[in-house]
């Protein structure tokens, strides 16, 4: 239901801003821009889905090997003490726990291409447990909120963008991103847990939090002790090695279980096209609505208004130049990435704004994209409080990103 209001709201607000623009300037070309945005974003949505077809086919093929070999069931059993606490409605040792564990792990390592098909497979498994096929379950909401919070321990792509932009130290945003993304994810888990009355003070969960903090501490030590260029390169190499190791593990598990690996891969890959086709309508709907909202000038008006408000309060307005990226992040991953690159080009990669946009880019995922793709893949229409909890996590992460950027770089 909330997506219905959001979708309609973008168009209505866009229309109101377009009419206001005409009254103030007398120019009717604003409607050309808005209509052009609908076509451009529809094309963009289709191209994204087309790209996803290959990626989905690839990873769903490997996932099918892991399923037939029993690897996913084993992984789920290993992670069940933690996941059963966060997802109490899922039966113990259910195969979906393995899918969820692998999806979250891929997100933490910044392996976006692997995370999306793993997430869709998790949603399909969760849907099989759903009695009301168009209504999101508690487990789905927790899963989506964690995904939308975008916990990333190794922000390889952001460091690569900064390196390409000529940053003196591409990895200098590593610590701020860790702090901001951890805040976003903890907020998502806490909000959903409170809503679903899940007790977070359980031993497995406390151990997980402790292990996560220890891992972050090790990464912080490495980021401080190693040369920045070496650290950025090492992070990229480690991520690639881990990803390829996962592929080899899938294949080896199939061979050891005497599964026809090639046949299993083909069977799984066939589903990639069907899933991608199912995503297209949901993705295009949201991207077109966002494009109209942006083309109408509503986004610029919001940024300028916030700058005036912040200045009137007497606070520093430096961070306002990063607001377009902050506001775009929940709406469009490619849009926020483009705004981040534009900010680094305009202000400089080592400027306050350049570093803020980099930190924001790494502190959360694209909420509406995640909701559209994952729920769209299984036909969920009633998302309940998923978007609200995810946006609250995004807001918390964005506020923390601003705070830590001031702490480190102001």
C-alpha positions in Angstrom: 0.0 0.0 0.0 2.8 2.4 0.9 4.4 2.0 -2.6 1.0 3.0 -4.1 1.2 6.3 -2.2 4.9 6.9 -3.0 4.4 6.1 -6.7 1.4 8.5 -6.9 3.0 11.1 -4.7 6.1 11.5 -7.0 3.8 12.3 -10.0 1.5 14.6 -8.1 4.3 16.6 -6.5 6.1 16.7 -9.8 2.9 18.1 -11.5 2.6 20.8 -8.7 6.2 21.9 -9.1 5.8 22.0 -12.9 2.7 24.2 -12.6 4.6 26.4 -10.1 7.5 26.7 -12.5 5.2 27.8 -15.3 3.5 30.5 -13.1 6.9 31.9 -12.1 8.7 31.7 -15.4 6.1 31.3 -18.1 8.1 28.4 -19.6 6.2 25.3 -20.6 9.4 23.3 -21.5 9.3 21.8 -18.0 6.7 19.3 -19.3 9.1 18.3 -22.1 11.7 17.5 -19.4 9.3 15.5 -17.4 8.0 13.5 -20.4 11.5 13.0 -21.5 12.4 11.7 -18.0 9.6 9.1 -18.2 11.0 7.7 -21.5 14.6 7.8 -20.3 13.8 6.1 -17.0 11.6 3.5 -18.6 14.6 2.7 -20.9 16.9 2.7 -17.9 14.7 0.3 -16.0 14.6 -2.1 -19.0 18.4 -1.9 -19.5 19.0 -2.6 -15.8 16.7 -5.6 -16.0 18.4 -6.8 -19.1 21.7 -6.6 -17.4 20.3 -8.4 -14.4 19.2 -11.3 -16.7 22.8 -12.4 -17.3 23.9 -11.9 -13.7 20.8 -13.7 -12.4 21.2 -16.6 -14.8 24.9 -17.0 -13.8 24.3 -17.0 -10.0 21.0 -18.9 -10.1 22.9 -21.6 -12.0 25.6 -21.8 -9.3 22.9 -21.7 -6.6 21.2 -24.7 -8.2 24.4 -26.6 -7.9 24.7 -25.7 -4.2 21.1 -26.7 -3.6 21.4 -30.1 -5.2 24.7 -30.8 -3.5 23.2 -29.9 0.0 25.7 -27.1 0.5 23.1 -24.5 1.2 21.4 -26.7 3.8 24.8 -27.1 5.5 25.5 -23.4 5.5 22.0 -22.7 6.9 22.6 -25.2 9.7 25.9 -23.5 10.6 24.3 -20.1 10.7 21.0 -21.1 12.2 21.8 -20.2 15.8 22.0 -16.5 14.8 19.5 -16.5 11.9 16.8 -18.3 13.9 16.9 -15.5 16.4 16.5 -12.8 13.8 14.0 -14.8 11.8 12.0 -16.8 14.4 9.1 -17.5 12.0 11.4 -19.6 9.7 11.5 -23.3 10.6 14.8 -24.4 12.1 17.4 -25.7 9.6 15.2 -24.6 6.7 17.3 -24.2 3.4 16.3 -20.6 3.1 18.6 -19.8 6.1 21.5 -20.8 3.9 20.4 -18.4 1.2 19.9 -15.6 3.6 23.4 -16.1 5.1 25.1 -16.1 1.7 23.2 -13.0 0.6 24.1 -11.0 3.7 27.8 -12.2 3.4 27.9 -11.1 -0.2 26.6 -7.6 0.8 29.1 -7.3 3.6 31.9 -8.0 1.2 30.6 -5.5 -1.4 29.8 -8.2 -3.9 26.7 -6.6 -5.4 26.5 -8.8 -8.4 26.4 -11.9 -6.3 24.1 -10.4 -3.6 21.1 -9.6 -5.8 20.5 -13.1 -7.2 21.2 -14.7 -3.8 18.6 -12.3 -2.3 16.0 -13.1 -5.0 16.5 -16.8 -4.3 16.0 -16.1 -0.6 12.8 -14.2 -1.3 11.5 -17.1 -3.5 12.2 -19.5 -0.6 10.5 -17.2 1.9 7.5 -16.9 -0.4 7.1 -20.7 -0.3 6.5 -20.3 3.4 4.0 -17.5 3.0 0.3 -18.2 3.3 -0.7 -14.8 2.0 1.2 -14.5 -1.3 0.7 -10.8 -1.8 1.5 -9.8 1.8 5.1 -9.5 3.2 5.9 -11.8 6.1 7.8 -10.8 9.2 10.9 -12.7 7.9 10.7 -10.9 4.6 10.6 -7.5 6.3 13.6 -8.3 8.4 15.5 -9.6 5.4 14.6 -6.6 3.3 15.5 -4.1 6.1 18.9 -5.7 6.5 19.5 -5.6 2.8 18.4 -2.0 2.5 20.6 -0.9 5.3 23.5 -2.0 3.1 26.1 -3.2 5.6 29.4 -3.1 3.7 32.7 -3.9 5.4 34.8 -3.6 2.3 33.6 -0.6 0.1 35.8 -1.5 -2.8 33.8 0.2 -5.5 33.7 3.6 -3.7 37.5 3.5 -3.1 37.9 2.7 -6.8 35.8 5.7 -7.8 37.8 7.9 -5.5 41.1 6.6 -7.0 39.9 7.3 -10.5 38.9 10.8 -9.4 42.4 11.5 -8.3 41.9 11.3 -4.5 45.2 11.7 -2.5 44.1 8.8 -0.2 41.3 6.8 -1.8 40.8 4.8 1.4 40.4 7.7 3.8 36.6 7.3 3.9 36.9 3.7 5.0 36.5 4.3 8.7 33.6 6.8 8.3 31.8 4.4 6.0 32.2 1.5 8.5 30.8 3.6 11.3 27.9 4.9 9.2 26.9 1.6 7.7 27.1 -0.2 11.0 24.8 2.4 12.5 22.3 2.0 9.6 22.2 -1.8 9.9 21.9 -1.8 13.7 19.0 0.7 13.4 17.2 -1.5 10.8 17.6 -4.6 12.9 16.5 -2.8 16.1 13.4 -1.2 14.5 12.2 -4.4 13.0 13.0 -6.4 16.1 11.1 -4.0 18.3 8.1 -4.1 15.9 8.2 -8.0 15.8 9.1 -8.3 19.5 12.4 -10.1 18.9 14.8 -10.2 21.9 18.2 -9.0 20.7 19.9 -9.8 24.1 20.5 -13.5 23.2 23.9 -15.1 23.4 24.2 -15.9 19.6 23.3 -12.4 18.6 25.7 -10.8 21.2 28.5 -13.1 19.9 27.7 -12.0 16.3 27.9 -8.4 17.3 31.2 -9.0 19.1 32.7 -10.8 16.1 31.6 -8.0 13.8 33.2 -5.3 16.0 36.4 -7.4 16.2 36.5 -7.7 12.4 35.9 -4.0 11.9 38.8 -3.3 14.4 41.1 -5.6 12.3 40.1 -3.8 9.1 40.7 -0.4 10.8 44.2 -1.5 11.9 44.9 -2.6 8.3 43.6 0.7 6.9 45.9 2.6 9.2 49.0 0.5 8.9 49.1 -0.2 5.1 49.8 2.3 2.3 46.4 3.6 1.1 46.9 2.5 -2.5 48.0 -0.9 -1.3 45.0 -1.2 1.0 42.5 -0.2 -1.7 44.1 -2.7 -4.1 44.3 -5.4 -1.5 40.6 -5.0 -0.6 39.6 -5.3 -4.3 41.8 -8.5 -4.7 40.5 -10.1 -1.5 36.9 -9.5 -2.6 37.6 -11.1 -6.0 39.4 -14.0 -4.4 36.5 -14.6 -2.0 33.9 -14.4 -4.8 35.8 -16.9 -7.0 36.3 -19.2 -4.0 32.6 -19.3 -3.5 32.1 -20.4 -7.1 34.7 -23.1 -6.8 33.1 -24.2 -3.5 29.8 -24.6 -5.3 31.3 -26.6 -8.1 33.4 -28.8 -5.7 30.4 -29.5 -3.5 28.5 -30.7 -6.5 31.3 -32.9 -7.7 31.7 -34.4 -4.2 28.0 -35.1 -4.0 28.1 -36.7 -7.5 25.8 -34.1 -9.0 25.8 -33.4 -12.7 27.3 -29.9 -12.2 26.7 -28.7 -15.8 23.1 -29.9 -16.0 22.3 -28.4 -12.6 23.8 -25.1 -13.7 21.7 -25.0 -16.9 18.5 -25.8 -14.9 19.2 -23.0 -12.5 20.2 -20.5 -15.1 17.0 -20.9 -17.0 15.2 -19.2 -14.2 17.2 -16.0 -14.6 15.2 -14.7 -17.6 11.9 -15.4 -15.9 12.9 -13.6 -12.7 14.3 -10.6 -14.7 11.1 -10.3 -16.7 9.1 -10.3 -13.5 11.2 -7.4 -12.1 10.8 -5.1 -15.1 7.3 -3.6 -14.3 8.1 -2.9 -10.7 11.5 -1.4 -11.5 10.2 0.8 -14.4 7.3 2.1 -12.3 9.6 3.4 -9.5 12.3 4.7 -11.8 9.8 6.7 -13.9 8.2 8.2 -10.9 11.6 9.2 -9.5 12.6 10.7 -12.8 9.5 12.9 -13.0 10.1 14.0 -9.4 13.7 15.0 -10.3 12.9 16.6 -13.7 10.1 18.8 -12.1 12.7 20.6 -10.0 11.3 19.3 -6.7 14.7 17.8 -5.7 16.5 21.1 -6.3 13.8 23.0 -4.4 14.2 20.6 -1.4 17.9 21.0 -1.4 17.8 24.8 -1.6 15.1 24.9 1.1 17.2 22.8 3.5 20.2 25.0 2.8 18.3 28.1 3.8 16.8 26.4 6.8 20.2 25.1 8.0 21.8 28.6 7.5 18.9 30.3 9.4 19.4 27.9 12.3 23.0 29.0 12.4 24.6 25.6 11.5 27.4 25.0 9.1 25.9 24.5 5.5 28.8 22.6 4.1 27.0 19.3 4.2 24.0 20.7 2.2 25.9 20.3 -1.1 25.9 16.6 -0.3 22.1 16.5 0.2 21.3 15.6 -3.4 23.3 12.4 -3.0 21.8 11.7 0.4 18.2 12.3 -0.9 18.8 10.2 -4.0 20.4 7.3 -2.3 17.2 5.6 -1.2 15.6 6.2 -4.6 18.2 5.3 -7.2 21.6 3.6 -6.8 22.8 4.7 -10.2 21.5 8.2 -9.6 23.2 8.6 -6.3 26.4 7.1 -7.7 26.3 9.6 -10.5 25.7 12.5 -8.1 28.7 11.2 -6.0 30.9 11.2 -9.0 29.6 14.6 -10.1 30.3 16.0 -6.6 33.9 14.7 -6.6 34.4 16.2 -10.1 32.8 19.6 -9.1 34.2 20.0 -5.6 37.1 17.6 -5.7 37.5 14.1 -4.3 39.3 15.3 -1.3 36.9 18.1 -0.5 34.4 17.9 2.4 31.5 17.3 0.0 33.4 14.7 -2.0 34.2 12.7 1.1 30.7 13.2 2.5 29.1 11.8 -0.7 31.4 8.9 -0.7 30.5 8.1 2.9 26.8 8.4 2.2 27.1 6.2 -0.9 28.6 3.4 1.3 26.4 3.7 4.4 23.2 2.2 3.0 21.7 0.5 -0.1 19.0 1.8 -2.5 15.8 1.1 -0.5 13.3 1.5 -3.2 15.4 -0.5 -5.7 15.8 -3.3 -3.2 12.0 -3.3 -2.4 11.0 -3.1 -6.1 13.4 -5.9 -7.2 13.0 -8.3 -4.2 9.3 -8.0 -3.7 8.6 -7.7 -7.4 10.4 -11.0 -8.0 7.8 -12.8 -5.9 4.7 -10.7 -6.5 4.5 -9.0 -3.0 2.2 -6.0 -3.1 1.5 -5.3 0.6 5.0 -4.4 1.9 3.6 -3.4 5.4 6.2 -1.4 7.3 9.3 -2.5 5.2 9.8 0.9 3.5 9.3 2.8 6.8 11.8 0.8 8.7 14.3 0.9 5.9 14.0 4.6 5.4 14.5 5.2 9.1 17.7 3.1 8.9 18.8 5.2 5.8 18.1 8.4 7.7 20.1 7.3 10.7 23.0 6.2 8.5 22.9 9.5 6.6 23.0 11.6 9.8 25.9 9.5 11.1 27.7 9.9 7.8 27.4 13.7 8.2 28.6 13.5 11.8 31.6 11.3 11.1 32.6 13.4 8.0 32.7 16.5 10.2 34.7 14.5 12.8 37.3 13.3 10.3 37.5 15.9 7.6 36.0 19.2 8.7 
